[in-house]
């Protein structure tokens, strides 16, 4: 009883300095433990970022903490992933919250790098395209050389036979006139005008540009015309590069019918025959 009474007696208690210091250290340690446990489970008390039930309260995590599905405020896979631990250790003080979130979302966590595979595939694809393009160019050059050789051989063979040259030219002229007729009948003014040479002189007081504008307004699909050609006559000049073509033309629209004999002066420019003059011989 004496010892007990002495221990709890106020004067006796504070008289023993060693005992008083022990109690002070003990109380301080308890307070520190309580503070640490409270901060561990509740997070930052000022921002209220985490609660005891692991739910998100605030909008910004405290001091670089990253929210995960566990809700503890620390990345769950950081301890297991050395790459993530190294990044968190070196950039914890420099990265912003959005940077850390973006970094965590973009890490593959041991999976193969899809970006590197895509880059490799892109390089292979580009290399393959370059190779195929080079092969195509070589084939085109070979085809052009073969075509040129065939043309030279054909011209050499026909040079001794003017009648054969005229016969082939007559076929080309008939084909051009037929395409010219079809373009006019369909109302395709651009294709129609494409068969006229830039040296074409209209049989009117109009200039070439004014004449083309006039023909564009008249050669249209809504006219719904029918055009028939017959009785062709082709005469070649001595060089076989110019020809005079005569034929009967019958023009019919919804409200108009015309029949006449037409003359076309044509000239070969390159590999194509073009109309350089056009006029009616007589009206029917």
C-alpha positions as CSV (number, residue, x, y, z in Angstrom):
1,X,0.0,0.0,0.0
2,X,2.8,2.3,0.8
3,X,4.4,1.8,-2.6
4,X,1.2,2.2,-4.5
5,X,0.3,5.3,-2.6
6,X,3.7,6.7,-3.3
7,X,3.5,5.9,-7.0
8,X,0.3,7.7,-7.7
9,X,0.8,10.6,-5.2
10,X,1.2,13.8,-7.1
11,X,4.2,15.1,-5.2
12,X,5.9,11.7,-5.2
13,X,5.2,11.2,-8.9
14,X,6.9,14.4,-10.1
15,X,9.6,14.2,-7.5
16,X,11.1,11.3,-9.4
17,X,12.4,12.9,-12.6
18,X,13.3,9.7,-14.4
19,X,9.8,8.3,-13.9
20,X,8.3,11.6,-15.2
21,X,10.5,11.5,-18.3
22,X,9.4,7.9,-19.0
23,X,5.8,8.8,-18.9
24,X,6.3,11.8,-21.2
25,X,8.1,9.6,-23.8
26,X,5.4,7.0,-23.5
27,X,2.6,9.5,-24.1
28,X,4.5,11.1,-27.0
29,X,5.0,7.7,-28.7
30,X,1.4,6.8,-28.4
31,X,0.4,10.1,-29.9
32,X,2.8,9.6,-32.8
33,X,1.5,6.1,-33.5
34,X,-2.1,7.3,-33.4
35,X,-1.3,10.1,-35.9
36,X,0.5,7.8,-38.3
37,X,-2.4,5.3,-38.3
38,X,-4.9,8.0,-38.9
39,X,-2.9,9.4,-41.8
40,X,-2.4,5.9,-43.3
41,X,-6.1,5.1,-43.5
42,X,-7.6,8.5,-44.2
43,X,-5.0,10.1,-46.4
44,X,-4.6,13.9,-46.4
45,X,-7.0,15.4,-43.9
46,X,-6.9,18.8,-45.6
47,X,-7.8,17.6,-49.1
48,X,-9.9,14.7,-48.1
49,X,-8.6,12.7,-51.1
50,X,-9.0,9.3,-49.5
51,X,-11.4,7.9,-46.9
52,X,-11.4,4.8,-44.8
53,X,-13.7,3.1,-47.3
54,X,-11.1,3.6,-50.1
55,X,-13.4,6.0,-52.0
56,X,-12.4,9.2,-53.8
57,X,-13.4,12.4,-52.2
58,X,-11.3,15.2,-53.6
59,X,-10.3,16.0,-57.1
60,X,-6.5,16.1,-56.8
61,X,-4.4,13.4,-55.2
62,X,-2.0,14.6,-52.4
63,X,1.7,15.0,-53.2
64,X,2.0,12.9,-56.3
65,X,-0.2,10.0,-55.0
66,X,-1.8,8.1,-57.8
67,X,-5.2,6.6,-57.5
68,X,-5.7,2.9,-58.4
69,X,-8.5,0.4,-58.3
70,X,-7.6,-0.5,-54.7
71,X,-8.1,3.1,-53.6
72,X,-5.1,3.2,-51.3
73,X,-3.5,6.2,-53.1
74,X,-0.3,4.2,-54.1
75,X,0.1,2.3,-57.3
76,X,-0.5,-1.3,-56.6
77,X,2.0,-2.7,-59.1
78,X,4.8,-0.3,-58.2
79,X,6.5,-2.8,-55.9
80,X,6.3,-5.6,-58.5
81,X,7.5,-3.6,-61.5
82,X,11.1,-2.3,-61.3
83,X,10.5,0.0,-64.2
84,X,7.6,1.7,-62.5
85,X,9.5,1.9,-59.2
86,X,12.4,3.6,-60.9
87,X,10.2,6.1,-62.6
88,X,8.3,6.8,-59.4
89,X,11.6,7.3,-57.5
90,X,13.3,9.6,-60.0
91,X,10.3,11.7,-61.2
92,X,8.2,11.9,-58.1
93,X,9.2,15.5,-57.3
94,X,9.2,16.8,-61.0
95,X,6.1,15.3,-62.7
96,X,2.7,16.8,-62.3
97,X,-0.4,14.8,-61.4
98,X,-1.6,14.6,-65.0
99,X,1.8,13.5,-66.2
100,X,1.9,10.7,-63.7
101,X,-1.5,9.5,-64.6
102,X,-0.6,9.6,-68.3
103,X,2.6,7.7,-67.6
104,X,0.8,5.0,-65.7
105,X,-1.9,4.5,-68.4
106,X,0.7,4.3,-71.2
107,X,3.0,1.7,-69.5
108,X,2.6,-1.8,-70.9
109,X,3.7,-3.6,-67.7
110,X,5.8,-6.3,-69.3
111,X,3.7,-6.7,-72.5
112,X,5.4,-6.5,-75.9
113,X,5.8,-3.0,-77.3
114,X,3.1,-2.5,-79.9
115,X,4.6,0.8,-81.0
116,X,8.0,-0.8,-81.9
117,X,6.3,-3.5,-83.9
118,X,4.2,-1.0,-85.8
119,X,7.3,1.0,-86.6
120,X,9.1,-2.1,-87.9
121,X,6.1,-3.1,-90.0
122,X,5.9,0.5,-91.3
123,X,9.5,0.4,-92.3
124,X,9.1,-3.0,-94.0
125,X,6.0,-1.7,-95.8
126,X,7.8,1.4,-97.0
127,X,10.7,-0.6,-98.2
128,X,8.4,-3.0,-100.0
129,X,6.5,-0.1,-101.7
130,X,9.8,1.4,-102.9
131,X,10.9,-1.9,-104.3
132,X,7.6,-2.4,-106.1
133,X,7.6,1.1,-107.5
134,X,11.1,0.6,-108.9
135,X,10.0,-2.7,-110.5
136,X,7.0,-1.0,-112.0
137,X,9.2,1.8,-113.4
138,X,11.5,-0.7,-115.0
139,X,8.6,-2.6,-116.5
140,X,7.2,0.6,-118.0
141,X,10.6,1.6,-119.4
142,X,10.9,-1.9,-121.0
143,X,7.4,-1.7,-122.4
144,X,8.1,1.8,-123.9
145,X,11.3,0.6,-125.5
146,X,9.6,-2.4,-127.0
147,X,6.7,-0.2,-128.3
148,X,9.2,2.2,-129.8
149,X,11.0,-0.6,-131.5
150,X,7.8,-2.1,-132.9
151,X,6.8,1.4,-134.2
152,X,10.1,1.9,-135.8
153,X,10.0,-1.5,-137.4
154,X,6.4,-1.0,-138.6
155,X,7.2,2.4,-140.1
156,X,10.3,1.0,-141.8
157,X,8.1,-1.8,-143.3
158,X,5.4,0.6,-144.4
159,X,7.8,3.3,-145.8
160,X,8.1,1.3,-149.0
161,X,4.3,1.0,-149.3
162,X,2.5,4.4,-149.4
163,X,-0.9,2.7,-149.9
164,X,-0.5,0.7,-146.7
165,X,0.4,3.9,-144.8
166,X,-2.7,5.6,-146.2
167,X,-4.8,2.7,-145.3
168,X,-3.8,2.8,-141.7
169,X,-4.2,6.6,-141.6
170,X,-7.7,6.2,-143.1
171,X,-8.6,3.9,-140.2
172,X,-7.3,6.4,-137.7
173,X,-9.2,9.2,-139.3
174,X,-12.5,7.3,-139.4
175,X,-12.1,6.4,-135.7
176,X,-11.5,10.0,-134.7
177,X,-14.5,11.2,-136.6
178,X,-16.7,8.5,-135.1
179,X,-15.6,9.5,-131.6
180,X,-16.2,13.2,-132.5
181,X,-19.8,12.3,-133.7
182,X,-20.6,10.3,-130.5
183,X,-19.4,13.2,-128.2
184,X,-21.5,15.7,-130.1
185,X,-24.6,13.4,-130.0
186,X,-24.2,12.8,-126.2
187,X,-23.7,16.5,-125.5
188,X,-20.2,16.0,-124.1
189,X,-18.8,19.4,-125.1
190,X,-15.4,18.9,-123.6
191,X,-14.7,15.7,-125.4
192,X,-16.2,17.2,-128.6
193,X,-13.9,20.2,-128.5
194,X,-10.9,17.9,-127.7
195,X,-10.9,16.8,-131.3
196,X,-10.2,20.3,-132.6
197,X,-6.7,21.6,-133.0
198,X,-5.5,24.7,-131.2
199,X,-4.8,25.9,-134.7
200,X,-8.4,25.5,-135.7
201,X,-9.9,28.6,-137.5
202,X,-13.7,28.9,-137.2
203,X,-15.6,29.6,-140.4
204,X,-17.1,32.7,-138.8
205,X,-15.9,36.1,-137.6
206,X,-15.5,34.6,-134.1
207,X,-12.2,33.9,-132.5
208,X,-11.3,30.5,-131.3
209,X,-12.2,31.1,-127.6
210,X,-15.5,32.7,-128.5
211,X,-16.3,29.9,-130.9
212,X,-15.6,27.3,-128.2
213,X,-17.8,29.1,-125.7
214,X,-20.6,29.1,-128.4
215,X,-20.2,25.4,-129.0
216,X,-20.3,24.6,-125.2
217,X,-23.7,26.4,-125.0
218,X,-25.0,24.4,-128.0
219,X,-23.5,20.9,-127.5
220,X,-25.4,19.9,-124.3
221,X,-27.1,16.7,-123.2
222,X,-30.6,18.3,-122.9
223,X,-30.8,18.9,-126.7
224,X,-31.1,15.1,-127.3
225,X,-29.9,15.1,-130.9
226,X,-29.3,12.3,-133.3
227,X,-26.3,12.6,-135.7
228,X,-25.7,10.3,-138.7
229,X,-22.7,10.3,-141.0
230,X,-22.4,8.5,-144.3
231,X,-20.5,8.4,-147.7
232,X,-17.0,9.1,-146.5
233,X,-14.3,10.3,-148.8
234,X,-10.7,10.8,-147.6
235,X,-7.9,12.5,-149.6
236,X,-4.3,12.6,-148.3
237,X,-1.6,15.2,-149.0
238,X,1.7,14.1,-150.3
239,X,3.3,13.8,-146.8
240,X,0.3,11.7,-145.6
241,X,0.2,14.1,-142.5
242,X,-2.8,16.1,-143.8
243,X,-6.1,14.9,-145.1
244,X,-9.4,16.3,-146.5
245,X,-12.5,14.4,-145.3
246,X,-16.0,14.7,-146.9
247,X,-19.2,13.0,-145.7
248,X,-22.9,13.4,-145.5
249,X,-24.2,14.7,-142.2
250,X,-27.8,14.4,-140.9
251,X,-28.6,16.4,-137.8
252,X,-31.9,15.8,-136.0
253,X,-33.2,17.3,-132.8
254,X,-36.7,17.6,-131.2
255,X,-37.7,20.5,-133.4
256,X,-35.1,20.7,-136.1
257,X,-33.7,18.5,-138.9
258,X,-30.8,19.3,-141.2
259,X,-28.9,17.4,-143.8
260,X,-25.7,18.6,-145.6
261,X,-22.4,17.6,-147.0
262,X,-19.6,18.5,-144.7
263,X,-15.8,19.0,-145.3
264,X,-13.2,18.6,-142.5
265,X,-9.5,19.5,-142.9
266,X,-7.5,17.3,-140.6
267,X,-3.9,17.2,-139.6
268,X,-1.8,14.7,-137.8
269,X,-0.1,16.1,-134.7
270,X,2.0,13.4,-133.0
271,X,0.0,10.2,-133.0
272,X,-3.4,12.0,-133.1
273,X,-5.5,13.5,-135.9
274,X,-7.1,16.8,-135.2
275,X,-9.7,19.0,-137.0
276,X,-8.1,22.3,-138.3
277,X,-11.0,23.5,-140.5
278,X,-14.7,22.7,-140.9
279,X,-17.4,23.9,-143.3
280,X,-20.5,22.8,-145.1
281,X,-20.3,22.2,-148.8
282,X,-24.0,22.3,-149.5
283,X,-27.3,22.1,-147.6
284,X,-29.8,19.5,-148.2
